[in-house]
């Protein structure tokens, strides 16, 4: 490990991230779906710690195995709704730091403005977690 994870060692950082998650949840987004988004983004970012964490949370919540295990191939499986697919597309583009109007408009068909704001916050937060874990070499415990 390079240094202690800044999220854990910088006073107030953990609370700030937890507050972001609570704010996103308050928009009415389905919590299990947000966990699927977190899993997808963590796979994209190669954050083993978060992949492990979110997979375990989803299994504990009894989310269908198909939805958990196929999240990386969400475009090519029948397990997700159109709304979920729109959110995955948005998550991928936010993670790559480019959101096309087409992807935004499709997500906006399925989510209210508050829910879109919550998705953007949740996606931003998991990207931050991933970057802190990867940068500091965090390992699955």
C-alpha positions in Angstrom: 0.0 0.0 0.0 1.3 3.4 -0.9 -0.3 5.5 1.8 -3.4 5.2 3.9 -6.5 5.8 1.9 -7.2 9.6 2.1 -10.9 8.9 2.5 -10.1 7.2 5.7 -7.3 9.4 7.0 -8.3 12.9 6.1 -10.7 14.3 8.7 -14.1 14.9 7.3 -13.5 13.1 4.0 -15.5 10.0 4.9 -18.4 12.0 6.2 -18.5 14.2 3.1 -18.7 11.1 0.8 -21.4 9.5 3.0 -23.3 12.7 2.9 -23.1 12.7 -1.0 -24.5 9.1 -1.0 -27.3 10.1 1.3 -28.2 13.1 -0.9 -28.3 10.9 -4.0 -30.5 8.3 -2.2 -32.9 11.1 -1.2 -33.8 11.7 -4.8 -35.9 8.4 -4.9 -33.5 6.3 -6.9 -33.7 2.6 -6.2 -30.8 1.7 -3.9 -30.1 -1.6 -5.5 -29.9 0.0 -8.9 -27.4 2.6 -7.6 -25.3 -0.3 -6.3 -25.4 -1.9 -9.8 -24.2 1.5 -11.2 -21.4 1.5 -8.7 -20.4 -2.0 -9.6 -20.4 -1.1 -13.4 -18.3 2.0 -12.8 -15.9 0.1 -10.5 -15.4 -2.5 -13.2 -14.6 0.2 -15.7 -12.1 1.8 -13.3 -10.5 -1.5 -12.3 -11.1 -0.9 -8.6 -11.1 -4.4 -7.1 -11.9 -3.2 -3.6 -15.2 -1.6 -4.9 -16.0 -4.5 -7.2 -15.8 -6.8 -4.2 -17.7 -4.5 -1.9 -20.6 -3.7 -4.3 -21.0 -7.3 -5.4 -21.3 -8.4 -1.8 -23.9 -5.7 -1.1 -25.9 -6.7 -4.1 -25.9 -10.4 -3.2 -26.8 -9.5 0.4 -29.8 -7.5 -0.9 -30.8 -10.6 -2.9 -30.5 -8.9 -6.3 -30.8 -11.5 -9.0 -27.5 -13.1 -9.8 -28.0 -12.5 -13.5 -28.2 -8.8 -12.9 -25.1 -8.8 -10.8 -22.9 -11.0 -12.9 -23.9 -9.5 -16.3 -23.5 -5.8 -15.4 -20.3 -5.5 -17.6 -22.3 -6.7 -20.6 -25.5 -4.8 -19.8 -26.1 -4.0 -23.5 -26.2 -7.6 -24.6 -28.4 -9.3 -22.0 -32.2 -9.1 -21.3 -32.0 -8.5 -17.6 -32.2 -4.7 -17.4 -35.1 -2.3 -18.1 -34.8 0.5 -20.6 -34.4 2.9 -17.6 -31.5 0.8 -16.2 -29.8 0.7 -19.5 -30.1 4.5 -19.9 -28.5 4.9 -16.5 -25.7 2.5 -17.3 -25.0 4.4 -20.5 -25.0 7.7 -18.6 -22.6 6.2 -16.0 -20.2 5.0 -18.6 -20.1 8.4 -20.3 -19.7 10.3 -17.1 -16.9 8.0 -16.1 -15.2 8.7 -19.5 -15.9 12.5 -18.9 -18.0 13.0 -22.1 -21.7 12.8 -22.1 -23.4 13.0 -25.5 -26.8 14.7 -25.9 -28.3 11.4 -27.1 -27.3 9.5 -23.9 -28.4 12.4 -21.7 -31.8 12.7 -23.5 -32.4 9.0 -23.2 -31.7 9.0 -19.4 -34.0 12.1 -19.1 -36.9 10.0 -20.5 -36.7 7.6 -17.6 -35.6 9.8 -14.6 -36.9 13.0 -13.1 -34.5 16.0 -12.9 -34.0 15.1 -9.2 -33.2 11.5 -10.0 -30.8 12.5 -12.8 -29.1 14.8 -10.3 -28.9 11.9 -7.9 -27.5 9.6 -10.6 -24.8 12.2 -11.5 -23.9 12.6 -7.8 -23.8 8.8 -7.2 -21.7 8.2 -10.4 -19.3 11.0 -9.4 -19.0 9.6 -5.9 -18.1 6.1 -7.0 -15.6 7.4 -9.4 -14.0 9.3 -6.6 -13.9 6.2 -4.4 -12.4 4.2 -7.2 -9.7 6.7 -7.9 -8.7 6.9 -4.2 -8.6 3.1 -3.9 -6.7 2.6 -7.1 -4.2 5.5 -6.5 -3.4 4.3 -3.0 -3.2 0.6 -4.0 -6.1 -0.6 -1.7 -6.6 -4.4 -1.7 -9.6 -6.5 -1.1 -9.5 -7.5 2.6 
